[in-house]
Amino acid sequence: LQGPSEDATTIDNHSAYGIHVTNMKIDAMNTWTIAADAKAGTAQNSIDFKVGPDGALQNASAAMQGTGLDLSKNAAFDMGYQGIAGGTDKIKLKTSGNVARVTRDIFRVTGEGDQVATITWTVEPGAHTA
């Protein structure tokens, strides 16, 4: 699986105070099946992936369960206020994973019908909780 570059995929803080991502919820789109391990499953158009900042990638399959993944204690999801020195006002997102048993054309990207998932990030003021 090859996702967009981490420079192209970011969560940006445009506020005057620090914020923290507290939750990540994922919903599968179109005919994709998000699995814990795409290679071991049997579903067509199966994908497993992780997304998050370097060193803190989060499992998409786990983020589909219930209300999603609680990130409130993960310092990697802290962001400083907009314009803070060092660029900590954004989180660069990396992706990694596997795709298996593909029955659709993924060579030619044609638009919204190619979307694999929707990720909803919940944020709140402040830093992570201990």
All heavy atoms as an XYZ file, in Angstrom:
946
protein
N       0.840     -1.178      0.000
C       0.000      0.000      0.000
C       0.878      1.231      0.000
O       1.825      1.311      0.778
C      -0.905      0.005      1.232
C      -1.684      1.285      1.501
C      -2.760      1.465      0.430
C      -2.328      1.221      2.868
N       0.598      2.155     -0.874
C       1.319      3.420     -0.894
C       0.304      4.543     -0.720
O      -0.606      4.694     -1.522
C       2.068      3.599     -2.213
C       2.837      4.897     -2.269
C       3.622      5.027     -3.562
O       3.822      4.065     -4.294
N       4.061      6.212     -3.847
N       0.444      5.287      0.354
C      -0.448      6.411      0.630
C       0.202      7.716      0.229
O       1.337      7.736     -0.266
N      -0.489      8.819      0.446
C       0.079     10.129      0.130
C       1.277     10.428      1.035
O       1.414      9.837      2.105
C      -1.070     11.099      0.393
C      -2.031     10.364      1.244
C      -1.827      8.903      1.002
N       2.109     11.351      0.605
C       3.282     11.709      1.411
C       2.846     12.398      2.694
O       1.774     12.987      2.764
C       4.214     12.640      0.628
O       3.674     13.948      0.606
N       3.694     12.311      3.716
C       3.354     12.944      4.989
C       3.335     14.466      4.882
O       2.686     15.128      5.700
C       4.290     12.476      6.102
C       5.743     12.854      5.895
C       6.628     12.305      6.996
O       6.437     12.660      8.171
O       7.519     11.513      6.658
N       3.999     15.037      3.884
C       3.935     16.492      3.696
C       2.594     16.911      3.092
O       2.137     18.029      3.283
C       5.082     16.969      2.803
C       6.422     16.911      3.519
O       6.457     17.180      4.742
O       7.418     16.574      2.878
N       1.950     15.987      2.359
C       0.665     16.287      1.726
C      -0.522     15.962      2.636
O      -1.632     16.400      2.374
C       0.537     15.507      0.421
N      -0.290     15.191      3.691
C      -1.367     14.757      4.566
C      -1.062     15.178      5.996
O      -0.241     14.558      6.668
C      -1.528     13.221      4.506
O      -1.523     12.813      3.149
C      -2.807     12.774      5.153
N      -1.723     16.222      6.443
C      -1.453     16.758      7.775
C      -2.753     17.123      8.492
O      -3.787     17.332      7.869
C      -0.578     18.029      7.709
O      -1.276     19.047      6.982
C       0.761     17.759      7.062
N      -2.669     17.180      9.807
C      -3.701     17.797     10.633
C      -3.088     19.113     11.083
O      -2.034     19.117     11.724
C      -4.059     16.934     11.855
C      -4.533     15.555     11.430
C      -5.115     17.638     12.707
C      -4.730     14.581     12.592
N      -3.702     20.226     10.718
C      -3.147     21.550     11.016
C      -3.954     22.245     12.101
O      -5.181     22.234     12.075
C      -3.165     22.431      9.770
C      -2.279     21.903      8.662
O      -1.583     20.901      8.872
O      -2.276     22.501      7.579
N      -3.259     22.873     13.042
C      -3.896     23.666     14.082
C      -3.878     25.131     13.627
O      -2.822     25.742     13.538
C      -3.150     23.515     15.412
C      -3.793     24.306     16.524
O      -4.832     24.942     16.346
N      -3.178     24.263     17.693
N      -5.037     25.688     13.364
C      -5.146     27.083     12.938
C      -5.651     27.972     14.068
O      -6.123     29.074     13.819
C      -6.091     27.198     11.731
C      -5.556     26.533     10.502
N      -4.540     27.067      9.748
C      -5.869     25.354      9.917
C      -4.263     26.261      8.732
N      -5.055     25.205      8.819
N      -5.527     27.502     15.312
C      -6.043     28.276     16.445
C      -4.918     28.996     17.189
O      -3.738     28.798     16.916
C      -6.799     27.351     17.408
O      -5.896     26.472     18.049
N      -5.312     29.806     18.156
C      -4.362     30.593     18.943
C      -3.911     29.864     20.203
O      -3.238     30.444     21.048
C      -5.002     31.931     19.318
N      -4.267     28.594     20.343
C      -3.869     27.816     21.514
C      -3.548     26.378     21.092
O      -3.963     25.929     20.030
C      -4.970     27.817     22.591
C      -6.340     27.490     22.062
C      -6.778     26.183     21.947
C      -7.196     28.509     21.647
C      -8.022     25.879     21.439
C      -8.452     28.214     21.139
C      -8.854     26.898     21.041
O     -10.092     26.610     20.541
N      -2.811     25.678     21.929
C      -2.463     24.295     21.637
C      -3.679     23.398     21.682
O      -4.621     23.642     22.443
N      -3.662     22.353     20.852
C      -4.748     21.382     20.842
C      -4.180     19.968     20.820
O      -2.978     19.772     20.592
C      -5.720     21.591     19.648
C      -5.001     21.377     18.307
C      -6.407     22.933     19.726
C      -5.939     21.402     17.092
N      -5.064     19.004     21.040
C      -4.674     17.596     21.057
C      -5.749     16.776     20.357
O      -6.940     16.993     20.569
C      -4.529     17.113     22.502
C      -4.171     15.667     22.613
N      -2.890     15.213     22.413
C      -4.912     14.570     22.872
C      -2.871     13.893     22.556
N      -4.088     13.483     22.833
N      -5.323     15.838     19.502
C      -6.266     14.900     18.895
C      -6.612     13.878     19.968
O      -5.733     13.214     20.511
C      -5.665     14.201     17.658
C      -6.637     13.171     17.102
C      -5.280     15.214     16.594
N      -7.904     13.751     20.282
C      -8.334     12.833     21.340
C      -8.916     11.536     20.810
O      -8.997     10.557     21.540
C      -9.387     13.500     22.245
O     -10.510     13.887     21.448
C      -8.801     14.713     22.954
N      -9.340     11.509     19.534
C      -9.978     10.315     19.002
C      -9.804     10.233     17.496
O      -9.763     11.255     16.815
C     -11.472     10.328     19.344
C     -12.145      9.023     18.994
O     -12.546      8.799     17.862
N     -12.276      8.142     19.971
N      -9.716      9.002     16.992
C      -9.674      8.726     15.558
C     -10.721      7.659     15.268
O     -10.682      6.568     15.847
C      -8.290      8.224     15.148
C      -8.172      7.845     13.685
S      -6.496      7.319     13.236
C      -6.625      5.548     13.448
N     -11.672      7.980     14.388
C     -12.731      7.039     13.996
C     -12.658      6.853     12.486
O     -12.558      7.833     11.735
C     -14.099      7.593     14.397
C     -15.275      6.761     13.941
C     -15.370      5.453     14.698
C     -16.647      4.703     14.299
N     -16.484      3.288     14.235
N     -12.694      5.608     12.024
C     -12.582      5.303     10.595
C     -13.822      4.550     10.131
O     -14.317      3.656     10.824
C     -11.304      4.486     10.307
C     -10.075      5.342     10.577
C     -11.306      3.954      8.874
C      -8.756      4.706     10.243
N     -14.308      4.924      8.946
C     -15.405      4.232      8.283
C     -14.936      3.832      6.892
O     -14.377      4.661      6.159
C     -16.633      5.141      8.167
C     -17.230      5.457      9.526
O     -17.586      4.505     10.241
O     -17.317      6.644      9.879
N     -15.165      2.572      6.513
C     -14.808      2.082      5.178
C     -15.714      2.734      4.143
O     -16.865      3.068      4.420
C     -14.949      0.561      5.113
N     -15.194      2.915      2.938
C     -15.956      3.535      1.856
C     -16.016      2.589      0.661
O     -15.142      1.736      0.471
C     -15.290      4.850      1.422
C     -15.167      5.896      2.517
S     -16.722      6.603      3.005
C     -17.166      7.474      1.520
N     -17.055      2.796     -0.160
C     -17.217      2.083     -1.422
C     -17.182      0.579     -1.206
O     -17.848      0.077     -0.324
C     -16.226      2.610     -2.452
C     -16.398      4.114     -2.618
O     -17.497      4.580     -2.903
N     -15.347      4.887     -2.404
N     -16.421     -0.164     -1.955
C     -16.409     -1.624     -1.804
C     -15.207     -2.123     -1.000
O     -14.894     -3.315     -1.038
C     -16.405     -2.303     -3.185
O     -15.224     -1.900     -3.890
C     -17.639     -1.956     -3.988
N     -14.533     -1.252     -0.273
C     -13.352     -1.649      0.487
C     -13.741     -2.293      1.814
O     -14.680     -1.870      2.479
C     -12.441     -0.454      0.742
C     -11.795      0.023     -0.514
C     -12.170      1.087     -1.273
C     -10.696     -0.575     -1.177
N     -11.359      1.195     -2.377
C     -10.442      0.181     -2.344
C      -9.890     -1.679     -0.915
C      -9.422     -0.133     -3.226
C      -8.872     -1.982     -1.789
C      -8.657     -1.210     -2.933
N     -12.991     -3.307      2.204
C     -13.129     -3.951      3.509
C     -11.849     -3.672      4.282
O     -10.767     -4.089      3.864
C     -13.316     -5.477      3.364
O     -14.509     -5.713      2.618
C     -13.407     -6.141      4.722
N     -11.967     -2.953      5.382
C     -10.799     -2.675      6.220
C     -10.670     -3.823      7.216
O     -11.578     -4.078      8.009
C     -10.928     -1.319      6.925
C     -10.996     -0.209      5.857
C      -9.752     -1.098      7.877
C     -11.252      1.172      6.397
N      -9.546     -4.517      7.138
C      -9.330     -5.726      7.928
C      -8.126     -5.563      8.850
O      -7.283     -4.692      8.640
C      -9.083     -6.903      6.989
N      -8.065     -6.423      9.851
C      -6.886     -6.430     10.729
C      -5.660     -6.897      9.961
O      -4.553     -6.409     10.177
C      -7.143     -7.322     11.937
N      -5.844     -7.850      9.039
C      -4.758     -8.359      8.208
C      -5.340     -8.719      6.838
O      -5.967     -9.773      6.688
C      -4.114     -9.580      8.857
C      -2.936    -10.130      8.076
O      -2.653     -9.631      6.947
O      -2.286    -11.062      8.569
N      -5.160     -7.857      5.869
C      -5.748     -8.057      4.534
C      -5.266     -9.342      3.883
O      -6.032    -10.007      3.191
C      -5.421     -6.860      3.638
N      -4.012     -9.708      4.108
C      -3.456    -10.898      3.471
C      -4.050    -12.188      4.028
O      -4.133    -13.186      3.332
C      -1.936    -10.905      3.607
C      -1.267     -9.762      2.843
C       0.235     -9.831      2.919
C       0.706     -9.413      4.286
N       2.158     -9.356      4.419
N      -4.502    -12.175      5.283
C      -5.029    -13.386      5.914
C      -6.535    -13.530      5.736
O      -7.068    -14.604      5.936
C      -4.704    -13.368      7.406
N      -7.221    -12.468      5.357
C      -8.674    -12.524      5.232
C      -9.135    -13.177      3.945
O      -8.345    -13.709      3.172
N     -10.447    -13.141      3.727
C     -11.026    -13.707      2.514
C     -11.828    -12.679      1.721
O     -12.244    -12.951      0.611
C     -11.953    -14.892      2.855
O     -13.002    -14.427      3.708
C     -11.181    -16.014      3.536
N     -12.054    -11.511      2.288
C     -12.884    -10.499      1.627
C     -12.188     -9.926      0.396
O     -10.965     -9.745      0.378
C     -13.215     -9.369      2.600
N     -12.992     -9.665     -0.644
C     -12.457     -8.974     -1.815
C     -12.232     -7.512     -1.459
O     -12.864     -6.967     -0.561
C     -13.430     -9.084     -2.982
C     -13.558    -10.484     -3.515
C     -14.481    -10.550     -4.708
O     -15.271     -9.657     -4.956
N     -14.380    -11.624     -5.452
N     -11.316     -6.862     -2.200
C     -10.974     -5.445     -1.980
C     -10.665     -5.194     -0.509
O     -11.201     -4.301      0.118
C     -12.097     -4.538     -2.474
C     -12.369     -4.746     -3.941
O     -11.444     -4.800     -4.747
N     -13.626     -4.891     -4.291
N      -9.794     -6.028      0.028
C      -9.432     -5.990      1.435
C      -8.186     -5.133      1.639
O      -7.248     -5.192      0.845
C      -9.191     -7.424      1.919
O      -9.024     -7.462      3.303
N      -8.195     -4.359      2.700
C      -7.068     -3.473      2.981
C      -6.832     -3.420      4.485
O      -7.768     -3.458      5.270
C      -7.329     -2.054      2.403
C      -6.128     -1.137      2.571
C      -8.580     -1.435      3.013
C      -6.251      0.178      1.801
N      -5.578     -3.406      4.869
C      -5.228     -3.091      6.258
C      -4.253     -1.937      6.186
O      -3.418     -1.875      5.283
C      -4.649     -4.300      7.003
C      -3.287     -4.765      6.493
O      -2.304     -4.000      6.593
O      -3.213     -5.905      6.001
N      -4.413     -0.979      7.065
C      -3.471      0.135      7.063
C      -3.392      0.769      8.435
O      -4.262      0.582      9.281
C      -3.808      1.178      5.993
C      -5.065      1.977      6.217
C      -5.017      3.224      6.814
C      -6.292      1.487      5.797
C      -6.162      3.965      6.994
C      -7.446      2.220      5.960
C      -7.388      3.472      6.566
N      -2.301      1.498      8.622
C      -2.073      2.297      9.823
C      -1.827      3.719      9.363
O      -1.256      3.950      8.298
C      -0.870      1.772     10.606
C      -1.113      0.390     11.186
C       0.081     -0.068     11.981
C      -0.214     -1.447     12.565
N       0.879     -1.907     13.409
N      -2.235      4.663     10.167
C      -2.039      6.072      9.851
C      -1.751      6.830     11.144
O      -2.270      6.492     12.200
C      -3.285      6.664      9.120
C      -4.519      6.589      9.994
C      -3.040      8.087      8.653
N      -0.891      7.835     11.043
C      -0.567      8.657     12.206
C       0.799      9.292     12.044
O       1.462      9.140     11.016
N       1.237     10.004     13.075
C       2.569     10.605     13.031
C       3.647      9.526     13.114
O       3.394      8.429     13.628
C       2.593     11.522     14.264
C       1.523     11.021     15.155
C       0.511     10.331     14.302
N       4.823      9.843     12.613
C       5.952      8.922     12.631
C       6.153      8.391     14.049
O       6.212      9.162     15.002
C       7.208      9.638     12.141
C       8.342      8.682     11.836
O       8.071      7.487     11.588
O       9.502      9.130     11.828
N       6.217      7.087     14.198
C       6.425      6.475     15.500
C       5.143      6.250     16.295
O       5.187      5.690     17.385
N       3.996      6.687     15.769
C       2.729      6.528     16.501
C       1.588      6.177     15.540
O       0.488      6.695     15.656
C       2.407      7.797     17.280
N       1.879      5.293     14.567
C       0.849      4.901     13.607
C      -0.265      4.140     14.324
O       0.007      3.317     15.194
C       1.443      4.036     12.502
C       2.514      4.693     11.627
C       3.027      3.711     10.586
C       1.987      5.934     10.962
N      -1.515      4.410     13.936
C      -2.682      3.800     14.564
C      -3.362      2.847     13.593
O      -3.497      3.146     12.408
C      -3.664      4.896     15.002
C      -3.050      5.921     15.936
C      -2.562      5.322     17.243
O      -3.296      4.607     17.912
N      -1.313      5.586     17.590
N      -3.857      1.726     14.091
C      -4.456      0.674     13.285
C      -5.859      1.057     12.835
O      -6.738      1.317     13.658
C      -4.488     -0.614     14.099
C      -4.946     -1.791     13.293
O      -6.063     -1.814     12.788
N      -4.071     -2.770     13.171
N      -6.098      1.084     11.524
C      -7.394      1.474     10.962
C      -8.500      0.514     11.376
O      -9.621      0.939     11.667
C      -7.310      1.550      9.442
N      -8.214     -0.775     11.408
C      -9.223     -1.759     11.793
C      -9.701     -1.504     13.222
O     -10.902     -1.552     13.503
C      -8.649     -3.173     11.660
O      -9.586     -4.130     12.084
N      -8.799     -1.220     14.117
C      -9.164     -0.924     15.509
C      -9.970      0.366     15.602
O     -10.877      0.486     16.426
C      -7.912     -0.843     16.382
N      -9.648      1.349     14.742
C     -10.349      2.640     14.764
C     -11.755      2.539     14.193
O     -12.540      3.484     14.309
C      -9.540      3.684     14.006
N     -12.107      1.418     13.572
C     -13.464      1.204     13.060
C     -14.393      0.689     14.160
O     -15.609      0.746     14.026
C     -13.455      0.207     11.906
C     -12.837      0.766     10.648
S     -13.020     -0.347      9.262
C     -14.787     -0.532      9.155
N     -13.832      0.173     15.227
C     -14.628     -0.450     16.282
C     -15.247      0.596     17.208
O     -14.591      1.566     17.577
C     -13.751     -1.409     17.109
C     -12.949     -2.394     16.300
C     -13.796     -3.212     15.340
O     -14.819     -3.765     15.735
N     -13.380     -3.280     14.085
N     -16.499      0.402     17.582
C     -17.179      1.264     18.551
C     -17.085      2.734     18.194
O     -17.419      3.137     17.087
N     -16.573      3.507     19.140
C     -16.451      4.952     18.935
C     -15.083      5.347     18.398
O     -14.780      6.529     18.291
C     -16.720      5.716     20.249
O     -15.791      5.272     21.245
C     -18.139      5.490     20.735
N     -14.236      4.382     18.080
C     -12.914      4.684     17.531
C     -11.815      4.479     18.560
O     -12.023      3.836     19.587
N     -10.637      5.049     18.263
C      -9.471      4.903     19.139
C      -9.304      6.127     20.031
O      -9.293      7.264     19.548
C      -8.198      4.744     18.304
C      -7.994      3.419     17.614
C      -6.706      3.448     16.793
C      -7.935      2.285     18.615
N      -9.121      5.888     21.314
C      -8.863      6.957     22.275
C      -7.386      7.340     22.169
O      -6.503      6.523     22.421
C      -9.183      6.469     23.678
C      -8.900      7.495     24.760
O      -8.538      8.649     24.435
O      -9.031      7.154     25.946
N      -7.119      8.577     21.784
C      -5.745      9.071     21.644
C      -5.413     10.113     22.713
O      -4.384     10.778     22.632
C      -5.551      9.675     20.248
C      -5.823      8.728     19.079
C      -5.769      9.480     17.758
C      -4.849      7.568     19.084
N      -6.262     10.260     23.712
C      -6.117     11.332     24.695
C      -4.834     11.254     25.513
O      -4.378     12.269     26.032
C      -7.331     11.370     25.633
O      -7.469     10.155     26.326
N      -4.219     10.074     25.603
C      -2.987      9.919     26.386
C      -1.734      9.845     25.514
O      -0.652      9.583     26.014
C      -3.098      8.680     27.259
C      -4.168      8.808     28.324
C      -4.232      7.587     29.195
C      -5.066      7.869     30.390
N      -6.395      7.498     30.423
N      -1.876     10.079     24.221
C      -0.761      9.926     23.288
C      -0.168     11.294     22.938
O      -0.756     12.063     22.189
C      -1.248      9.208     22.027
C      -0.125      8.758     21.154
O       0.922      9.394     21.081
N      -0.328      7.658     20.453
N       1.013     11.587     23.457
C       1.656     12.886     23.253
C       1.994     13.167     21.792
O       2.153     14.328     21.409
C       2.927     12.973     24.102
N       2.083     12.132     20.962
C       2.392     12.333     19.540
C       1.276     13.093     18.826
O       1.478     13.592     17.726
C       2.625     10.988     18.860
N       0.106     13.197     19.448
C      -1.028     13.881     18.843
C      -1.258     15.270     19.429
O      -2.319     15.862     19.265
C      -2.284     13.010     18.946
C      -2.232     11.826     18.015
C      -1.673     10.632     18.429
C      -2.704     11.927     16.720
C      -1.602      9.548     17.567
C      -2.629     10.856     15.842
C      -2.079      9.662     16.275
N      -0.253     15.829     20.120
C      -0.301     17.211     20.613
C       0.117     18.158     19.500
O       1.006     17.840     18.709
C       0.660     17.414     21.792
C       0.194     16.761     23.075
O      -0.991     16.385     23.170
O       1.035     16.628     23.988
N      -0.499     19.344     19.450
C      -0.107     20.386     18.497
C      -0.029     21.718     19.219
O      -0.900     22.041     20.033
C      -1.131     20.510     17.365
C      -1.095     19.375     16.380
S      -2.413     19.542     15.163
C      -3.739     18.727     16.040
N       1.013     22.500     18.904
C       1.124     23.847     19.436
C       0.201     24.796     18.679
O      -0.448     24.414     17.707
N       0.133     26.021     19.145
C      -0.712     27.030     18.494
C      -0.184     27.368     17.104
O       0.973     27.110     16.774
C      -0.815     28.290     19.352
C       0.517     28.936     19.661
C       1.095     29.855     18.795
C       1.203     28.618     20.827
C       2.319     30.439     19.063
C       2.431     29.201     21.118
C       2.974     30.111     20.222
O       4.203     30.685     20.504
N      -1.059     27.948     16.269
C      -0.694     28.275     14.890
C       0.517     29.199     14.854
O       0.568     30.205     15.564
C      -1.851     28.937     14.164
C      -1.525     29.231     12.712
C      -2.692     29.867     11.974
O      -3.545     30.490     12.565
N      -2.705     29.710     10.660
N       1.502     28.836     14.053
C       2.683     29.652     13.856
C       3.782     29.437     14.882
O       4.816     30.097     14.827
N       3.609     28.537     15.815
C       4.628     28.292     16.841
C       5.926     27.823     16.171
O       5.903     27.119     15.163
C       4.131     27.256     17.881
C       5.086     27.184     19.072
C       3.923     25.907     17.253
C       4.558     26.368     20.245
N       7.036     28.242     16.726
C       8.341     27.864     16.176
C       8.509     26.351     16.174
O       8.033     25.669     17.069
C       9.448     28.516     16.999
N       9.154     25.836     15.161
C       9.453     24.413     15.076
C       8.407     23.600     14.340
O       8.549     22.395     14.204
N       7.354     24.252     13.876
C       6.349     23.554     13.077
C       5.500     22.558     13.843
O       4.926     21.646     13.259
N       5.402     22.709     15.161
C       4.604     21.759     15.940
C       3.109     22.096     15.911
O       2.331     21.532     16.672
C       5.074     21.695     17.406
O       4.924     22.992     18.001
C       6.513     21.238     17.489
N       2.712     23.021     15.015
C       1.289     23.346     14.886
C       0.600     22.413     13.893
O      -0.551     22.617     13.531
C       1.085     24.800     14.473
C       1.746     25.154     13.153
O       2.562     24.362     12.640
O       1.447     26.238     12.629
N       1.283     21.361     13.491
C       0.673     20.371     12.597
C       1.224     18.991     12.891
O       2.315     18.835     13.434
C       0.889     20.731     11.132
C       2.309     20.580     10.629
C       2.440     20.861      9.142
C       2.030     22.279      8.874
N       1.956     22.651      7.483
N       0.440     17.992     12.525
C       0.861     16.598     12.629
C       0.944     16.056     11.207
O      -0.037     16.091     10.466
C      -0.148     15.766     13.442
C      -0.237     16.271     14.874
C       0.244     14.287     13.414
C      -1.335     15.607     15.695
N       2.126     15.610     10.821
C       2.307     14.978      9.511
C       1.903     13.518      9.634
O       2.360     12.817     10.534
C       3.759     15.090      9.058
C       4.191     16.497      8.754
C       5.620     16.533      8.257
C       6.008     17.933      7.828
N       7.330     17.943      7.182
N       1.035     13.071      8.725
C       0.488     11.719      8.796
C       1.158     10.782      7.792
O       1.175     11.054      6.602
C      -1.014     11.757      8.525
C      -1.827     12.595      9.498
C      -3.262     12.714      9.024
C      -1.766     12.010     10.897
N       1.696      9.693      8.312
C       2.268      8.630      7.477
C       1.228      7.523      7.348
O       0.344      7.393      8.199
C       3.516      8.044      8.138
C       4.664      8.987      8.247
C       5.863      8.274      8.821
C       7.014      8.639      7.927
N       8.127      7.770      7.965
N       1.345      6.721      6.306
C       0.486      5.551      6.144
C       1.330      4.354      5.748
O       2.366      4.499      5.093
C      -0.599      5.764      5.061
O       0.032      6.150      3.839
C      -1.591      6.820      5.466
N       0.880      3.182      6.147
C       1.498      1.932      5.704
C       0.433      0.850      5.769
O      -0.541      0.970      6.514
C       2.690      1.556      6.584
O       2.250      1.198      7.875
N       0.587     -0.185      4.973
C      -0.386     -1.267      5.015
C      -0.290     -2.194      3.830
O       0.697     -2.194      3.093
N      -1.348     -2.995      3.644
C      -1.410     -4.000      2.590
C      -2.781     -3.999      1.938
O      -3.791     -3.710      2.585
C      -1.148     -5.397      3.173
C       0.201     -5.489      3.825
O       1.217     -5.496      3.143
N       0.226     -5.543      5.136
N      -2.819     -4.376      0.663
C      -4.053     -4.515     -0.089
C      -4.072     -5.932     -0.654
O      -3.042     -6.437     -1.097
C      -4.120     -3.485     -1.239
C      -5.390     -3.634     -2.029
C      -3.990     -2.063     -0.707
N      -5.248     -6.584     -0.640
C      -5.326     -7.962     -1.129
C      -6.650     -8.220     -1.843
O      -7.646     -7.561     -1.587
C      -5.173     -8.934      0.043
N      -6.618     -9.199     -2.755
C      -7.794     -9.660     -3.495
C      -8.587     -8.518     -4.114
O      -9.802     -8.426     -3.981
C      -8.682    -10.524     -2.602
C      -8.033    -11.862     -2.234
C      -8.764    -12.601     -1.179
N      -8.918    -11.870      0.068
C      -7.930    -11.616      0.931
N      -6.716    -12.055      0.694
N      -8.152    -10.947      2.027
N      -7.898     -7.667     -4.844
C      -8.517     -6.493     -5.464
C      -9.251     -6.901     -6.739
O      -8.674     -7.528     -7.619
C      -7.456     -5.415     -5.770
C      -8.096     -4.215     -6.450
C      -6.755     -4.990     -4.483
N     -10.520     -6.535     -6.820
C     -11.341     -6.850     -7.993
C     -11.689     -5.598     -8.784
O     -12.390     -5.664     -9.778
C     -12.659     -7.530     -7.583
O     -13.407     -6.633     -6.757
C     -12.388     -8.834     -6.850
N     -11.215     -4.456     -8.355
C     -11.522     -3.189     -9.009
C     -10.256     -2.583     -9.585
O      -9.160     -2.967     -9.215
C     -12.191     -2.237     -8.024
C     -11.359     -2.045     -6.766
C     -12.054     -1.266     -5.674
N     -12.286      0.085     -6.114
C     -13.278      0.842     -5.675
N     -14.121      0.377     -4.789
N     -13.421      2.065     -6.111
N     -10.408     -1.647    -10.479
C      -9.264     -0.989    -11.116
C      -8.695      0.053    -10.157
O      -9.326      1.074     -9.900
C      -9.713     -0.319    -12.422
C      -8.557      0.335    -13.170
O      -7.420      0.320    -12.659
O      -8.810      0.852    -14.262
N      -7.538     -0.233     -9.598
C      -6.897      0.745     -8.709
C      -5.701      1.410     -9.393
O      -5.021      2.225     -8.790
C      -6.473      0.115     -7.361
C      -5.478     -1.030     -7.562
C      -7.698     -0.342     -6.575
C      -4.888     -1.573     -6.285
N      -5.479      1.052    -10.628
C      -4.382      1.663    -11.374
C      -4.751      3.080    -11.790
O      -3.952      3.990    -11.721
C      -4.038      0.816    -12.602
C      -2.898      1.383    -13.406
C      -1.604      1.346    -12.917
C      -3.128      1.967    -14.636
C      -0.555      1.882    -13.651
C      -2.087      2.499    -15.372
C      -0.799      2.458    -14.876
N      -5.979      3.257    -12.240
C      -6.439      4.577    -12.674
C      -7.354      5.155    -11.608
O      -8.437      4.645    -11.359
C      -7.208      4.466    -13.989
C      -6.346      4.096    -15.179
C      -7.215      4.040    -16.427
N      -6.985      2.983    -17.358
C      -6.959      1.678    -17.158
N      -7.144      1.203    -15.999
N      -6.744      0.819    -18.112
N      -6.923      6.205    -10.960
C      -7.740      6.878     -9.962
C      -8.762      7.731    -10.702
O      -8.410      8.567    -11.527
C      -6.870      7.749     -9.030
C      -7.728      8.508     -8.049
C      -5.858      6.880     -8.303
N     -10.039      7.483    -10.414
C     -11.080      8.168    -11.176
C     -11.891      9.164    -10.363
O     -12.721      9.858    -10.902
C     -12.055      7.138    -11.784
O     -12.629      6.379    -10.725
C     -11.342      6.234    -12.769
N     -11.690      9.230     -9.085
C     -12.442     10.200     -8.288
C     -12.906      9.651     -6.961
O     -12.316      8.729     -6.407
N     -14.014     10.203     -6.448
C     -14.492      9.872     -5.118
C     -14.791      8.384     -4.944
O     -14.677      7.831     -3.867
C     -15.743     10.692     -4.800
C     -16.149     10.578     -3.351
C     -17.265     11.524     -2.994
O     -17.212     12.692     -3.386
O     -18.200     11.069     -2.308
N     -15.199      7.704     -6.002
C     -15.469      6.276     -5.928
C     -14.250      5.447     -5.573
O     -14.364      4.266     -5.270
N     -13.065      6.033     -5.608
C     -11.832      5.344     -5.274
C     -11.460      5.492     -3.800
O     -10.508      4.886     -3.345
C     -10.676      5.875     -6.135
C     -10.919      5.613     -7.607
O     -11.273      4.477     -7.953
O     -10.783      6.562     -8.397
N     -12.208      6.298     -3.073
C     -11.896      6.560     -1.669
C     -12.014      5.278     -0.855
O     -13.007      4.553     -0.950
C     -12.840      7.616     -1.118
C     -12.516      8.045      0.283
C     -13.400      9.193      0.747
O     -14.080      9.823     -0.045
N     -13.377      9.455      2.022
N     -11.006      4.990     -0.050
C     -10.946      3.777      0.753
C     -11.680      3.953      2.080
O     -12.389      3.066      2.536
C      -9.475      3.377      1.011
C      -9.365      2.273      2.037
C      -8.788      2.990     -0.282
N     -11.507      5.121      2.711
C     -12.059      5.326      4.047
C     -12.250      6.808      4.331
O     -11.670      7.659      3.659
C     -11.130      4.723      5.097
N     -13.047      7.068      5.344
C     -13.176      8.406      5.906
C     -12.620      8.346      7.313
O     -12.965      7.440      8.085
C     -14.658      8.840      5.965
O     -15.172      8.893      4.642
C     -14.806     10.198      6.612
N     -11.750      9.291      7.649
C     -11.179      9.362      8.993
C     -11.722     10.617      9.659
O     -11.604     11.711      9.113
C      -9.639      9.407      8.969
C      -9.085      8.201      8.221
C      -9.094      9.483     10.399
C      -7.574      8.229      8.038
N     -12.308     10.448     10.837
C     -12.791     11.577     11.624
C     -11.865     11.747     12.819
O     -11.700     10.825     13.627
C     -14.233     11.326     12.114
O     -15.067     11.096     10.973
C     -14.763     12.510     12.907
N     -11.248     12.920     12.904
C     -10.342     13.246     14.011
C     -11.088     14.173     14.966
O     -11.659     15.162     14.537
C      -9.099     13.965     13.497
C      -8.331     13.218     12.445
C      -8.436     13.367     11.102
C      -7.343     12.225     12.652
N      -7.578     12.525     10.450
C      -6.889     11.805     11.384
C      -6.789     11.630     13.792
C      -5.917     10.833     11.228
C      -5.822     10.662     13.625
C      -5.394     10.272     12.355
N     -11.069     13.867     16.260
C     -11.678     14.724     17.272
C     -10.552     15.421     18.025
O      -9.581     14.765     18.431
C     -12.532     13.884     18.255
O     -13.496     13.157     17.494
C     -13.236     14.781     19.257
N     -10.668     16.736     18.191
C      -9.631     17.503     18.884
C     -10.246     18.288     20.038
O     -11.446     18.548     20.058
C      -8.886     18.470     17.925
C      -8.188     17.719     16.828
C      -9.819     19.505     17.351
N      -9.388     18.647     20.981
C      -9.813     19.518     22.074
C      -8.627     20.367     22.509
O      -7.476     20.032     22.197
C     -10.389     18.714     23.242
C      -9.420     17.834     23.961
C     -10.075     17.050     25.107
O     -11.237     16.629     24.966
O      -9.401     16.865     26.118
N      -8.883     21.479     23.215
C      -7.793     22.345     23.661
C      -6.866     21.624     24.636
O      -7.290     20.710     25.346
C      -8.502     23.496     24.358
C      -9.931     23.398     23.998
C     -10.187     21.985     23.603
N      -5.608     22.053     24.642
C      -4.647     21.527     25.598
C      -3.811     20.407     25.032
O      -3.818     20.121     23.847
N      -3.079     19.750     25.943
C      -2.179     18.658     25.588
C      -2.779     17.338     26.066
O      -3.833     17.324     26.690
C      -0.812     18.883     26.204
N      -2.072     16.246     25.766
C      -2.536     14.916     26.161
C      -2.683     14.819     27.670
O      -2.056     15.556     28.420
C      -1.591     13.847     25.645
C      -0.254     13.844     26.316
N       0.721     14.790     26.065
C       0.263     13.024     27.263
C       1.784     14.533     26.795
N       1.515     13.477     27.533
N      -3.539     13.914     28.108
C      -3.713     13.674     29.531
C      -2.849     12.499     29.941
O      -2.640     11.566     29.173
C      -5.187     13.365     29.868
O      -5.612     12.253     29.099
C      -6.073     14.563     29.588
N      -2.319     12.556     31.135
C      -1.420     11.494     31.605
C      -2.148     10.235     31.950
O      -3.294     10.131     32.118
C      -0.628     11.986     32.813
